[in-house]
Amino acid sequence: MEIFRIPDVERRELIARIPGDERRPLELGTLGPAGTSSEYVAQMMSRSVADGGRLRIVLEDTYETCVDALTESRLDLVLVAHAYPGINAFYMHPGLEPAIVFRGSTPEYGLAIRDDYAYREELLDSETIVSHPAPIPLLRYHLGRPLHMATVDSTSQAACDVADGRYNVAITNEEAAKQHHLKFVHKFSRIPMTWTVFARRND
């Protein structure tokens, strides 16, 4: 089930940060490339504010690149999933503060392959599966066993690597699978998740 819940007080905080100059949108950085769960939730976030057109989503290769751009005033806010293992470093950063926190579920996750790959269940024991680190536990919960993994910076990059033939199987989400013309051979679920939007600290 899709979940997207921003408490009213958090929504008002987000709207208050939109610049008064109508020619300048609020720039929200998050993890790219196109098709990530971060982009998907950022789009829902944009639609949730009164003037969604005033919030521009900027995709970067890593969350760290987003945070660098934020501290250098090239971005206004950065959206980070709480499932990201390195999020603690952002909370510890003396130049950052959490602006808002909310719930937002990801697109459906699963194991995806190219159309030209002759998939059989037993091949999972010999294949290297590519994934962002965060969703790897899905394999244990849905398939009941660990498998050989390679990691990349996003689920969208994992889908791209399968589409380009670097790997045959990826853990990815439905949005990235569609963009890269992959098909699911195992569907897992949406992931109900919490998120922080970071801003520059003013004090």
TORTI-438753 format. One line per field, with one value per residue: residue number from 1; x, y, z of N, C-alpha, C, O, CB in turn. Coordinates in Angstrom, 3 decimals. Glycine has a CB too. Layout:
num [NUM:...]
n_c1 [X:...]
n_c2 [Y:...]
n_c3 [Z:...]
ca_c1 [X:...]
ca_c2 [Y:...]
ca_c3 [Z:...]
c_c1 [X:...]
c_c2 [Y:...]
c_c3 [Z:...]
o_c1 [X:...]
o_c2 [Y:...]
o_c3 [Z:...]
cb_c1 [X:...]
cb_c2 [Y:...]
cb_c3 [Z:...]
END
This chain:
num [1:2:3:4:5:6:7:8:9:10:11:12:13:14:15:16:17:18:19:20:21:22:23:24:25:26:27:28:29:30:31:32:33:34:35:36:37:38:39:40:41:42:43:44:45:46:47:48:49:50:51:52:53:54:55:56:57:58:59:60:61:62:63:64:65:66:67:68:69:70:71:72:73:74:75:76:77:78:79:80:81:82:83:84:85:86:87:88:89:90:91:92:93:94:95:96:97:98:99:100:101:102:103:104:105:106:107:108:109:110:111:112:113:114:115:116:117:118:119:120:121:122:123:124:125:126:127:128:129:130:131:132:133:134:135:136:137:138:139:140:141:142:143:144:145:146:147:148:149:150:151:152:153:154:155:156:157:158:159:160:161:162:163:164:165:166:167:168:169:170:171:172:173:174:175:176:177:178:179:180:181:182:183:184:185:186:187:188:189:190:191:192:193:194:195:196:197:198:199:200:201:202:203]
n_c1 [0.840:0.553:1.995:1.958:2.703:2.816:3.033:0.922:2.298:4.890:4.515:3.784:6.192:7.816:6.535:6.938:9.587:9.794:10.983:10.159:10.428:9.045:10.309:12.315:12.713:12.358:15.081:15.481:17.530:18.300:18.862:19.949:20.342:17.518:14.523:14.998:13.946:14.122:13.795:11.157:9.728:10.407:9.019:6.370:6.396:6.728:4.287:2.668:2.782:1.421:2.072:3.357:4.933:6.872:8.919:11.873:13.305:16.467:18.737:21.379:24.484:25.124:24.018:25.834:27.004:24.812:24.581:26.995:26.487:24.387:25.585:27.235:25.500:24.298:22.082:18.839:17.562:17.845:16.774:16.709:16.674:15.795:16.656:19.143:22.455:24.466:23.301:23.604:25.900:25.048:23.269:25.086:26.571:27.866:26.923:24.371:20.800:17.863:15.087:12.423:10.556:9.108:6.712:6.929:6.181:8.087:8.295:7.181:9.381:11.651:13.143:14.763:15.123:16.637:14.793:16.025:17.375:17.687:16.115:16.236:15.162:17.163:19.489:19.997:21.723:24.218:24.543:25.641:24.064:23.009:22.740:21.605:22.967:20.982:18.409:19.140:18.582:16.008:16.196:16.705:14.356:12.348:13.215:14.595:17.308:20.820:22.526:24.978:26.347:26.674:27.347:25.942:25.442:22.724:19.306:18.340:20.665:21.453:19.461:20.083:22.622:21.972:20.392:22.364:23.907:25.941:25.373:23.048:20.848:18.985:18.262:15.728:13.535:10.089:9.752:12.353:12.788:10.870:11.810:14.184:13.425:13.125:12.022:10.168:11.061:10.714:8.519:8.640:7.746:6.242:8.158:7.521:8.597:10.629:11.680:14.123:14.327:16.947:18.364:20.389:22.021:21.102:22.032]
n_c2 [-1.196:2.195:4.842:8.134:10.620:13.729:15.536:18.313:20.472:20.069:20.276:22.976:24.104:23.367:24.753:27.352:27.701:28.071:30.264:33.765:35.060:34.576:33.781:32.126:28.802:26.556:24.559:21.201:18.678:15.248:11.651:10.406:8.370:9.294:7.611:6.558:5.584:7.720:9.930:9.429:9.759:12.401:13.633:13.127:14.642:17.200:17.472:17.652:20.138:23.473:24.854:23.117:23.468:25.235:23.947:22.512:19.516:18.173:15.884:13.945:12.047:10.806:10.812:12.187:13.973:15.598:16.757:18.153:20.079:21.376:22.506:24.261:26.093:25.634:24.121:24.148:22.399:18.971:15.712:12.707:9.208:7.325:4.744:4.794:3.881:5.728:7.987:8.958:10.550:12.908:13.918:14.485:16.528:19.746:21.915:21.399:20.840:18.971:19.697:18.896:15.898:12.930:10.389:8.132:5.861:3.654:2.962:-0.277:-2.962:-5.416:-8.374:-7.888:-8.416:-8.420:-8.684:-10.449:-12.279:-15.533:-16.474:-18.613:-20.004:-21.397:-20.224:-18.057:-18.808:-18.791:-16.394:-12.944:-10.494:-7.212:-4.244:-1.386:-0.875:-0.670:-2.087:-4.792:-6.655:-7.502:-9.826:-11.882:-11.827:-12.319:-14.333:-16.050:-16.622:-15.758:-14.174:-13.853:-10.644:-7.454:-4.022:-0.776:2.805:3.463:2.256:2.747:2.935:0.283:-0.983:0.165:-0.945:-3.625:-3.382:-2.511:-4.742:-5.371:-6.792:-9.467:-9.590:-7.557:-5.979:-3.787:-0.923:-0.456:1.831:2.372:-0.056:0.074:2.307:1.336:-0.789:-3.347:-6.488:-7.799:-10.726:-11.642:-10.248:-8.042:-5.895:-2.669:-0.348:0.808:3.805:6.180:9.617:12.247:15.716:17.754:20.919:23.911:24.895:27.657:28.941]
n_c3 [0.000:-0.856:0.905:1.995:4.038:5.313:8.167:9.147:10.342:9.426:6.686:6.500:7.275:5.118:2.993:3.872:3.330:0.622:-1.812:-1.889:-4.289:-7.287:-9.552:-8.839:-8.061:-5.227:-4.571:-4.418:-3.521:-4.223:-4.294:-7.379:-10.396:-12.568:-11.632:-9.145:-5.813:-4.133:-5.852:-6.614:-4.180:-3.679:-5.758:-4.971:-2.674:-3.745:-5.075:-2.893:-1.753:-1.828:-4.173:-6.300:-8.565:-7.842:-6.641:-7.368:-8.413:-7.982:-9.149:-7.914:-7.987:-5.567:-2.125:-0.575:-2.399:-2.811:-0.248:-0.099:-2.081:-0.848:1.467:0.209:-0.753:-3.196:-3.390:-1.845:-0.075:1.042:0.410:2.170:2.541:5.424:5.456:4.370:4.940:5.651:6.773:9.345:9.405:8.271:10.113:12.119:11.046:11.442:10.025:9.167:9.539:10.483:8.590:7.976:8.745:7.554:6.431:3.700:1.224:-0.876:-4.482:-5.740:-5.015:-6.426:-7.972:-10.969:-14.512:-17.839:-20.944:-22.683:-21.173:-20.132:-17.662:-14.818:-11.759:-10.314:-11.197:-9.615:-7.613:-8.747:-10.075:-9.934:-8.167:-8.611:-6.676:-4.776:-1.485:0.586:0.086:0.148:2.311:1.622:0.130:1.955:3.474:1.578:-0.161:1.424:1.632:1.530:-1.234:-3.883:-4.098:-5.754:-5.270:-5.902:-6.321:-6.351:-6.687:-9.189:-10.717:-10.500:-12.046:-14.525:-14.948:-15.400:-17.695:-19.451:-19.652:-17.857:-15.597:-14.887:-13.229:-11.040:-7.887:-7.761:-8.183:-9.217:-10.840:-11.883:-13.174:-15.224:-16.665:-17.676:-19.164:-18.015:-16.556:-13.809:-12.033:-9.549:-7.316:-4.629:-2.498:-1.780:0.137:3.220:4.531:6.354:6.072:5.948:5.449:4.910:5.847:5.571:8.539:10.515:12.798]
ca_c1 [0.000:1.307:1.826:2.659:2.119:3.578:2.208:0.631:3.343:6.032:4.122:3.878:7.625:8.295:5.977:7.568:10.941:9.738:11.346:9.107:10.662:8.387:11.196:13.298:12.101:13.098:15.827:15.542:18.421:18.172:19.658:19.610:19.688:16.061:13.967:15.243:12.865:14.265:13.133:9.719:9.190:10.558:7.911:5.168:6.584:6.463:2.837:1.941:2.777:0.383:2.539:4.382:5.821:7.914:9.928:12.591:14.061:17.799:19.252:22.838:24.947:25.119:23.506:26.951:27.111:23.702:24.901:28.035:25.824:23.589:26.459:27.815:24.367:23.836:20.770:18.151:17.195:18.235:15.919:17.492:15.939:16.348:17.287:20.516:23.334:25.328:22.538:24.058:26.897:24.351:22.756:26.222:27.226:27.569:26.291:23.059:19.757:16.670:14.019:11.170:10.602:7.787:6.620:6.615:6.569:8.782:7.636:7.372:10.712:11.700:14.291:14.442:16.049:16.359:13.951:16.820:18.062:16.902:16.129:15.699:15.337:18.425:20.595:20.277:22.834:25.495:24.595:25.887:22.913:23.446:21.750:22.009:23.067:19.846:17.361:19.656:17.871:14.790:16.448:16.540:12.956:11.443:13.722:15.045:18.728:21.721:23.032:26.191:25.908:27.520:26.594:26.089:24.991:21.262:18.547:18.243:21.929:21.409:18.646:20.863:23.704:21.386:20.005:23.591:24.548:27.024:24.834:21.809:19.751:19.106:17.196:15.421:12.127:9.232:10.004:13.610:12.611:10.154:12.665:15.259:12.791:13.347:10.808:10.339:10.874:10.213:8.052:8.727:6.692:6.649:8.821:7.093:9.870:10.647:12.629:14.465:14.765:17.972:18.590:21.542:21.762:21.188:22.668]
ca_c2 [0.000:3.441:5.726:9.411:11.423:14.829:16.252:19.697:21.388:19.877:20.831:24.440:24.426:23.252:25.853:28.594:27.785:28.392:31.679:34.695:35.408:33.541:33.344:31.172:27.682:25.903:23.456:20.039:17.647:13.881:10.646:10.010:9.064:9.177:6.297:6.132:5.776:9.086:10.827:9.141:10.395:13.844:14.069:13.168:15.778:18.393:17.565:17.856:21.550:24.229:25.236:22.131:23.947:26.082:23.086:21.841:18.352:18.063:14.538:13.817:10.654:10.276:11.738:13.038:15.067:16.505:17.496:19.126:21.176:22.112:23.320:25.299:26.951:25.354:23.539:24.696:21.299:17.644:14.627:11.483:8.083:6.832:3.438:4.979:3.592:6.848:9.176:9.493:11.597:14.163:14.426:14.974:17.642:20.980:22.917:20.941:20.531:18.384:20.691:18.163:14.437:12.435:9.022:7.995:4.528:3.571:2.091:-1.708:-3.511:-6.798:-8.798:-7.556:-8.916:-8.027:-9.630:-11.457:-13.156:-16.761:-16.630:-19.761:-19.785:-21.952:-19.356:-17.088:-19.288:-18.556:-15.024:-11.800:-9.594:-5.841:-3.532:-0.448:-1.664:-0.611:-3.117:-6.168:-7.573:-8.046:-11.193:-12.809:-11.867:-12.809:-15.556:-16.929:-16.987:-14.733:-14.437:-13.088:-9.288:-6.308:-2.833:0.481:3.953:3.629:1.189:3.093:2.528:-1.177:-1.300:0.567:-1.916:-4.818:-3.020:-2.394:-6.046:-5.594:-7.852:-10.028:-9.496:-6.430:-5.536:-2.416:-0.587:-0.516:2.991:2.159:-1.196:0.561:3.209:0.581:-1.886:-4.620:-7.111:-8.469:-12.168:-11.768:-8.984:-8.008:-5.032:-1.300:-0.259:1.974:4.346:7.563:10.449:13.560:16.789:18.549:22.304:24.523:25.420:29.121:29.507]
ca_c3 [0.000:-0.919:2.057:1.955:5.106:5.896:9.147:8.750:10.784:8.529:5.384:6.601:7.294:3.743:2.201:4.327:2.772:-0.805:-1.950:-2.287:-5.691:-8.097:-10.637:-8.315:-7.329:-4.147:-5.178:-3.524:-4.032:-3.717:-4.988:-8.739:-11.505:-12.659:-11.342:-7.771:-4.852:-3.619:-6.800:-6.542:-2.975:-3.876:-6.617:-4.133:-1.786:-4.545:-5.331:-1.644:-1.375:-2.549:-5.505:-6.607:-9.607:-7.249:-6.047:-8.456:-7.936:-8.570:-8.884:-7.851:-7.991:-4.205:-1.116:-0.139:-3.364:-2.488:0.975:-0.466:-2.798:0.144:2.311:-0.653:-1.151:-4.559:-3.171:-0.674:0.803:0.564:0.878:2.399:3.120:6.682:5.218:3.886:6.086:6.017:7.145:10.634:9.173:7.963:11.388:12.906:10.340:12.176:9.167:8.710:10.510:9.861:8.420:8.175:8.749:7.162:5.923:2.278:0.762:-2.155:-5.465:-5.477:-5.285:-6.852:-8.774:-12.358:-15.534:-19.226:-21.686:-23.407:-20.233:-19.910:-16.212:-14.097:-10.313:-9.815:-11.597:-8.557:-6.785:-9.436:-10.580:-9.058:-8.216:-8.358:-5.864:-3.738:-0.245:1.513:-0.037:0.100:3.219:1.014:-0.345:3.083:3.903:0.533:-0.795:2.487:1.598:0.989:-2.577:-4.180:-4.408:-6.092:-4.863:-6.629:-5.539:-6.327:-7.342:-10.604:-11.332:-10.602:-13.226:-15.696:-15.153:-16.015:-19.067:-20.250:-19.755:-16.890:-14.738:-15.428:-12.262:-10.111:-6.992:-8.152:-7.984:-10.410:-11.700:-12.594:-14.078:-16.410:-17.434:-18.334:-19.923:-17.347:-16.026:-12.520:-11.918:-8.177:-6.764:-3.180:-1.949:-1.479:1.435:3.990:4.989:6.814:5.332:6.483:4.554:5.585:5.435:6.213:9.882:10.499:13.985]
c_c1 [0.876:0.966:2.598:1.984:3.112:2.673:2.045:1.731:4.578:5.728:4.235:5.336:8.205:7.813:6.633:8.959:10.948:10.019:10.164:9.221:10.109:9.264:12.192:12.599:12.959:13.784:16.057:16.418:18.106:18.913:19.100:20.363:18.183:15.614:14.231:13.983:12.919:13.593:11.616:9.085:9.324:9.428:6.600:5.216:6.261:4.977:2.055:1.907:1.844:0.801:3.689:5.366:6.966:8.982:10.591:13.453:15.364:18.365:20.764:23.208:24.911:24.445:24.608:27.149:26.003:24.047:26.004:27.418:24.982:24.481:27.119:26.745:23.976:22.505:20.167:17.865:17.709:17.345:16.734:16.601:16.604:16.975:18.727:21.495:24.168:24.603:23.014:25.066:26.230:23.759:23.885:26.857:26.874:26.884:24.894:22.089:18.599:15.567:12.652:11.439:9.203:7.882:6.297:7.079:7.201:7.864:7.878:8.789:10.602:13.024:13.918:15.537:15.719:15.474:14.768:17.575:17.162:16.947:15.548:16.042:16.703:19.635:20.940:21.462:24.191:25.635:25.053:24.735:23.388:22.342:22.408:22.090:21.779:18.815:17.851:18.957:16.565:14.980:16.222:15.068:12.031:11.911:14.337:16.497:19.557:22.197:24.267:25.796:27.045:26.704:26.952:25.411:23.484:20.593:18.374:19.517:21.991:20.613:19.399:21.965:23.198:20.994:21.225:24.385:25.700:26.653:23.555:20.604:20.020:17.972:16.941:13.955:11.393:9.493:11.270:13.504:11.898:11.059:13.723:14.750:13.146:12.017:11.135:10.162:10.470:9.756:8.105:7.569:7.161:7.315:8.305:8.303:9.672:11.820:12.914:14.808:15.715:18.058:19.903:21.155:22.011:21.940:24.184]
c_c2 [1.247:4.315:7.009:10.328:12.463:15.519:17.716:20.657:21.272:20.455:22.362:24.891:24.375:24.429:27.175:28.777:28.092:29.879:32.542:35.119:34.293:33.035:32.295:30.047:27.277:24.676:22.355:18.980:16.293:12.927:10.337:8.736:8.840:7.743:5.812:6.302:7.177:10.087:10.664:9.847:11.913:14.390:14.119:14.366:17.081:18.579:17.905:19.316:22.316:24.561:24.328:22.570:24.787:25.265:22.295:20.732:18.258:16.701:14.526:12.346:10.011:11.291:12.691:14.214:16.084:17.377:18.522:20.330:22.021:23.027:24.449:26.219:26.792:24.621:24.177:23.629:20.003:16.601:13.343:10.425:7.638:5.451:3.577:4.814:4.781:8.083:9.775:10.623:12.940:14.777:15.023:16.227:18.965:22.060:22.562:20.797:19.854:19.431:20.053:16.664:13.941:10.991:9.038:6.642:4.605:2.938:0.627:-2.131:-4.953:-7.127:-8.617:-8.042:-8.256:-9.082:-10.750:-12.409:-14.346:-17.123:-17.974:-19.559:-20.266:-21.092:-18.317:-17.514:-19.052:-17.132:-14.045:-10.822:-8.203:-5.074:-2.370:-1.253:-1.742:-1.728:-4.560:-7.103:-8.124:-9.489:-12.209:-12.948:-12.498:-14.109:-16.519:-17.327:-15.811:-15.144:-13.575:-11.720:-8.412:-5.062:-1.627:1.578:4.152:2.435:1.472:2.715:1.012:-1.608:-0.975:-0.444:-3.225:-4.526:-2.967:-3.691:-6.289:-6.676:-8.356:-9.830:-8.328:-6.449:-4.083:-2.143:-0.528:0.635:2.793:0.993:-0.762:1.414:2.454:-0.688:-3.260:-5.197:-7.798:-9.974:-12.544:-10.383:-9.077:-7.184:-3.587:-1.319:0.988:2.531:5.741:8.288:11.725:14.494:17.670:19.949:22.789:25.071:26.928:29.697:29.342]
c_c3 [0.000:0.276:1.780:2.960:5.590:6.902:8.757:9.153:9.897:7.147:5.399:6.613:5.890:2.900:2.588:3.739:1.278:-0.970:-2.401:-3.742:-6.571:-9.231:-10.156:-7.564:-6.137:-4.741:-4.135:-4.164:-3.431:-4.638:-6.372:-9.101:-11.512:-12.402:-9.932:-6.922:-4.267:-4.552:-6.715:-5.345:-3.081:-4.752:-5.840:-3.188:-2.514:-4.777:-4.065:-1.204:-2.294:-3.967:-5.897:-7.662:-9.085:-6.550:-7.174:-7.877:-8.716:-8.170:-8.949:-7.747:-6.616:-3.289:-0.643:-1.083:-3.142:-1.289:0.710:-1.165:-1.843:0.976:1.521:-1.244:-2.615:-4.552:-1.934:0.378:0.197:1.220:0.978:3.053:4.410:6.529:4.741:5.045:6.547:6.508:8.470:10.456:8.880:9.221:12.232:12.302:11.024:11.335:8.705:9.868:9.791:9.808:8.625:8.128:8.413:6.692:4.432:1.788:-0.624:-3.215:-5.087:-5.860:-5.754:-7.511:-10.237:-13.299:-16.878:-19.894:-22.324:-22.476:-19.909:-18.426:-15.777:-12.622:-9.812:-10.191:-10.528:-7.692:-7.434:-9.958:-9.502:-9.248:-7.821:-7.645:-5.138:-2.426:0.575:1.322:-0.041:1.088:2.663:0.553:0.773:3.464:2.860:-0.125:0.216:2.455:1.094:-0.403:-2.815:-4.725:-4.918:-5.761:-5.714:-5.810:-5.490:-6.991:-8.829:-11.346:-11.472:-11.829:-14.512:-15.994:-15.745:-17.463:-19.992:-20.339:-18.797:-15.876:-15.383:-14.523:-11.318:-9.105:-7.354:-7.895:-9.315:-11.372:-12.525:-13.570:-15.357:-17.287:-18.221:-19.016:-19.359:-16.890:-14.704:-12.676:-10.494:-7.757:-5.247:-2.617:-2.027:-0.108:2.150:4.742:5.555:6.159:6.115:5.348:5.365:4.988:6.041:7.576:9.888:11.699:13.962]
o_c1 [1.831:-0.202:3.760:0.847:4.127:1.629:2.921:2.069:5.247:6.599:4.717:5.680:8.996:8.600:6.861:9.454:12.013:9.356:9.306:8.226:10.653:8.995:12.845:11.958:14.140:13.122:16.728:16.089:17.695:19.513:17.914:20.954:17.633:16.227:13.737:13.079:11.883:12.899:10.880:8.028:8.443:8.934:5.805:4.201:5.599:4.459:0.924:1.085:1.519:-0.032:4.854:6.509:7.934:9.874:9.937:14.242:15.369:18.461:21.365:22.361:24.692:24.318:24.345:27.428:26.223:23.832:25.955:27.780:24.878:24.159:27.513:27.036:23.393:21.860:20.887:17.916:17.979:17.176:17.372:15.867:17.831:17.750:19.463:21.386:24.546:25.224:22.845:25.094:26.783:23.746:23.656:27.610:25.692:26.329:24.282:22.491:18.367:15.161:11.816:12.428:8.218:8.972:5.498:8.256:6.896:6.788:8.691:9.322:9.599:13.915:12.893:16.714:14.674:15.422:14.276:18.335:16.025:17.727:14.519:17.091:17.324:20.693:22.038:22.132:25.215:26.749:24.874:24.466:24.085:21.162:23.619:21.350:21.507:18.368:17.044:18.745:16.055:14.039:15.623:14.591:11.041:11.089:14.573:16.902:19.070:22.262:24.560:25.023:28.209:25.488:28.082:24.871:23.000:21.218:18.273:19.459:22.526:21.038:19.359:22.218:23.912:21.241:21.138:25.412:26.378:27.521:23.039:19.465:21.145:16.860:17.840:13.219:12.000:9.462:11.263:14.062:12.277:11.074:14.115:15.537:13.427:11.009:12.238:9.245:9.946:10.532:7.669:6.518:8.329:7.058:8.612:8.953:8.674:12.807:12.061:15.495:15.329:17.855:20.459:20.078:23.002:22.437:24.865]
o_c2 [1.341:4.502:6.966:10.758:12.128:16.045:18.294:21.564:22.273:21.055:22.967:25.924:25.239:25.035:28.027:29.901:28.350:30.693:32.115:35.496:33.189:31.981:31.643:30.293:27.618:23.839:22.556:18.447:16.195:13.338:10.040:8.092:8.263:6.788:4.751:7.062:7.758:10.994:11.650:10.463:12.639:15.491:15.041:15.017:17.959:19.692:18.386:19.689:21.866:24.552:24.722:22.113:25.030:25.836:21.502:20.967:18.262:16.396:15.025:11.501:8.805:12.468:13.857:15.328:17.288:18.589:19.635:21.471:23.236:24.200:25.467:27.026:27.699:24.507:24.686:23.905:19.931:16.599:12.929:10.715:7.576:5.030:2.591:5.529:4.845:9.136:10.972:11.556:13.991:15.997:15.972:16.921:19.276:23.012:23.311:20.652:20.124:19.981:20.588:16.218:14.469:10.434:9.848:6.306:5.489:2.438:0.335:-1.714:-5.625:-6.283:-9.121:-8.079:-7.625:-10.231:-11.866:-13.255:-14.181:-17.976:-18.419:-19.007:-19.609:-21.213:-17.762:-16.666:-19.105:-16.701:-14.290:-10.377:-8.036:-5.228:-2.371:-2.225:-2.770:-2.288:-5.472:-8.266:-9.119:-10.283:-13.263:-14.048:-13.138:-14.897:-17.684:-18.256:-14.975:-16.334:-12.671:-11.620:-8.599:-5.053:-1.470:1.314:4.931:1.699:0.546:2.229:0.506:-2.497:-1.743:-0.766:-3.872:-5.341:-3.329:-3.748:-7.311:-7.384:-7.742:-9.893:-8.136:-6.876:-3.247:-3.021:-0.548:0.443:3.020:1.045:-1.181:1.261:2.879:-1.554:-4.203:-4.493:-8.309:-10.440:-13.633:-9.431:-10.066:-7.738:-3.315:-2.207:2.107:1.811:6.403:7.677:12.220:14.115:18.253:20.143:22.139:25.644:27.410:30.821:29.768]
o_c3 [0.771:0.614:1.377:2.766:6.201:6.516:8.114:8.393:9.641:6.517:4.442:6.038:5.510:2.173:1.729:3.662:0.716:-0.328:-3.174:-4.362:-6.593:-9.807:-10.971:-6.542:-6.060:-5.355:-3.123:-5.224:-2.274:-5.631:-6.517:-8.234:-10.574:-12.879:-9.550:-7.269:-3.942:-4.093:-6.741:-5.475:-2.621:-4.510:-6.022:-2.939:-1.962:-4.691:-4.138:-0.367:-3.393:-4.874:-5.835:-7.674:-9.805:-5.921:-7.851:-6.961:-9.947:-6.981:-9.901:-7.456:-6.500:-3.627:-0.348:-0.638:-3.268:-1.311:1.234:-0.878:-2.009:1.167:2.090:-2.127:-3.209:-5.594:-1.074:1.577:-1.002:2.439:0.011:3.998:4.492:7.388:4.709:6.041:7.717:6.651:8.698:11.259:9.202:9.383:12.982:12.986:11.173:11.882:7.944:11.022:8.613:10.832:9.353:7.546:8.928:6.566:3.964:1.924:-1.425:-2.887:-4.210:-6.888:-5.515:-7.602:-10.695:-12.942:-17.038:-19.455:-22.489:-22.945:-19.468:-18.004:-16.287:-12.289:-8.977:-9.573:-10.530:-7.102:-6.753:-10.257:-8.309:-10.364:-6.820:-7.959:-4.913:-2.269:1.195:2.322:-0.219:0.746:3.179:0.582:0.557:3.743:3.216:-0.593:-0.106:3.154:0.333:-0.711:-2.032:-5.677:-4.565:-5.955:-6.178:-4.736:-4.669:-7.753:-9.634:-12.476:-12.459:-12.567:-15.472:-17.155:-16.512:-18.352:-21.165:-21.015:-18.905:-15.364:-16.317:-14.984:-10.855:-9.415:-7.262:-7.445:-10.386:-12.587:-13.735:-14.666:-16.451:-18.509:-19.308:-19.399:-20.099:-16.839:-14.511:-13.352:-10.259:-7.835:-4.657:-2.296:-2.304:0.705:1.738:5.500:5.272:5.751:6.850:4.400:6.378:3.789:6.927:7.739:9.337:11.630:14.895]
cb_c1 [-0.951:1.019:2.317:2.653:1.670:4.090:2.827:-0.677:3.712:6.387:2.670:3.159:8.388:7.829:4.448:7.647:11.680:8.348:12.492:9.138:12.182:7.093:11.948:14.308:11.894:12.150:17.187:14.117:19.862:16.684:19.726:19.936:20.279:15.569:14.506:16.409:12.940:15.753:13.622:9.475:9.916:11.929:7.768:5.023:8.021:7.192:2.317:2.556:4.204:0.054:2.975:3.746:5.051:7.300:9.305:13.463:13.231:18.742:18.675:23.420:26.347:26.569:22.923:28.245:27.057:22.415:25.331:29.099:24.939:22.826:27.529:28.620:24.704:24.876:20.852:16.849:15.657:19.735:14.706:18.744:15.858:15.268:16.484:20.689:24.255:26.151:21.060:24.676:27.821:23.245:22.048:27.272:26.801:28.836:27.135:23.185:19.279:16.192:14.096:10.118:11.098:7.180:5.551:7.268:5.350:10.095:8.162:6.331:11.603:10.565:14.699:14.244:15.969:17.685:13.163:17.811:18.453:17.447:15.355:16.279:14.229:18.616:20.254:19.045:22.664:25.645:23.228:27.277:21.756:23.835:21.080:20.990:24.143:19.161:16.602:21.147:17.584:14.360:17.886:17.357:12.479:11.281:14.754:14.253:18.957:22.937:21.939:27.100:25.288:27.974:26.849:25.474:25.607:20.841:17.178:17.960:23.124:20.797:17.317:21.469:24.414:20.154:19.278:24.468:25.030:27.363:24.569:21.991:19.590:19.118:17.578:15.773:11.992:7.770:10.120:14.744:11.817:8.918:13.330:16.331:13.207:14.307:10.210:9.341:12.157:11.314:6.613:10.088:6.341:5.423:10.384:5.934:10.893:10.744:12.083:15.632:13.534:19.336:17.403:22.127:22.658:19.801:22.103]
cb_c2 [0.005:4.189:5.044:10.035:10.534:15.835:16.148:20.149:21.114:18.377:20.402:24.942:23.456:21.928:25.940:28.616:26.490:28.009:31.825:35.911:35.637:34.075:34.541:31.882:26.473:25.508:23.959:19.473:18.011:13.470:9.373:11.143:8.609:9.645:5.313:6.928:4.730:9.444:10.553:7.618:9.876:14.162:13.132:11.858:15.807:18.314:16.247:17.021:22.146:25.511:26.729:20.879:24.730:27.059:22.132:22.848:17.035:19.242:13.527:14.615:10.581:9.957:10.960:12.222:14.530:15.709:16.525:18.473:20.621:21.133:22.445:24.655:28.400:24.532:21.995:25.357:21.241:17.354:14.433:11.777:6.909:6.789:2.646:6.376:2.463:7.218:8.837:8.382:11.205:13.928:13.302:13.883:17.676:21.535:23.149:19.614:21.813:17.123:21.337:18.561:13.870:13.318:8.222:9.123:3.587:2.752:2.381:-2.553:-3.425:-7.096:-10.292:-6.043:-10.478:-7.840:-8.896:-10.765:-12.388:-17.949:-15.496:-21.129:-20.500:-23.361:-18.655:-16.898:-20.762:-19.525:-14.607:-11.118:-10.085:-5.131:-4.486:0.780:-1.092:0.710:-2.885:-6.167:-6.875:-7.181:-11.319:-12.330:-10.467:-11.752:-15.204:-18.120:-18.231:-14.510:-14.157:-13.848:-8.657:-6.330:-2.522:0.384:5.171:4.944:1.021:4.588:3.035:-1.789:-0.527:1.959:-2.193:-5.299:-1.659:-1.321:-6.228:-4.287:-7.338:-11.487:-10.829:-5.095:-5.711:-2.164:0.750:-0.510:4.270:1.908:-2.322:1.369:4.210:0.215:-1.817:-4.454:-8.131:-7.917:-12.913:-12.345:-8.646:-7.428:-5.425:-0.303:-0.216:1.604:4.371:7.635:10.788:13.467:17.625:17.852:23.225:25.636:24.706:29.708:28.861]
cb_c3 [1.221:-2.233:3.384:0.513:6.270:4.797:10.549:9.358:12.245:8.417:5.023:7.873:8.216:3.121:2.393:5.842:3.021:-1.425:-2.942:-1.405:-5.972:-8.668:-11.225:-7.389:-8.263:-2.944:-5.755:-3.224:-3.754:-3.594:-4.164:-9.741:-12.826:-14.036:-12.299:-7.161:-3.734:-3.441:-8.241:-6.450:-1.709:-4.513:-7.826:-3.328:-1.245:-5.878:-5.914:-0.558:-1.430:-1.806:-5.545:-7.040:-10.597:-6.266:-4.968:-9.260:-8.085:-8.100:-9.881:-6.650:-8.535:-3.716:0.080:-0.048:-4.802:-2.207:2.096:-1.376:-3.934:1.066:2.955:-1.781:-0.887:-5.317:-3.024:-1.096:1.022:0.863:-0.066:3.295:2.124:7.744:4.192:3.222:5.739:4.865:7.234:11.478:8.013:6.924:12.168:13.030:8.835:12.743:7.983:7.973:11.249:10.642:7.024:7.104:10.136:6.056:6.699:1.449:0.740:-2.008:-6.911:-6.254:-4.031:-7.795:-8.467:-12.518:-15.647:-20.026:-22.764:-24.323:-18.939:-20.786:-15.559:-14.651:-9.540:-10.352:-12.898:-7.686:-6.496:-10.586:-11.113:-9.367:-7.275:-9.677:-4.853:-3.624:0.613:1.368:-1.279:0.381:4.506:-0.168:-0.889:4.300:4.218:-0.524:-1.855:2.469:0.703:1.935:-3.655:-5.199:-3.185:-7.623:-3.394:-8.075:-6.079:-7.037:-6.677:-10.771:-10.505:-9.330:-13.185:-15.484:-13.838:-15.208:-19.077:-19.674:-21.115:-16.157:-13.271:-15.688:-11.461:-10.870:-5.452:-9.635:-7.246:-10.003:-10.858:-11.602:-13.381:-15.997:-16.514:-17.320:-21.393:-16.153:-17.044:-11.485:-12.325:-7.186:-7.257:-2.727:-0.472:-1.514:1.278:4.981:3.847:8.368:3.920:7.476:3.976:5.495:5.869:5.334:10.945:10.455:15.233]
END
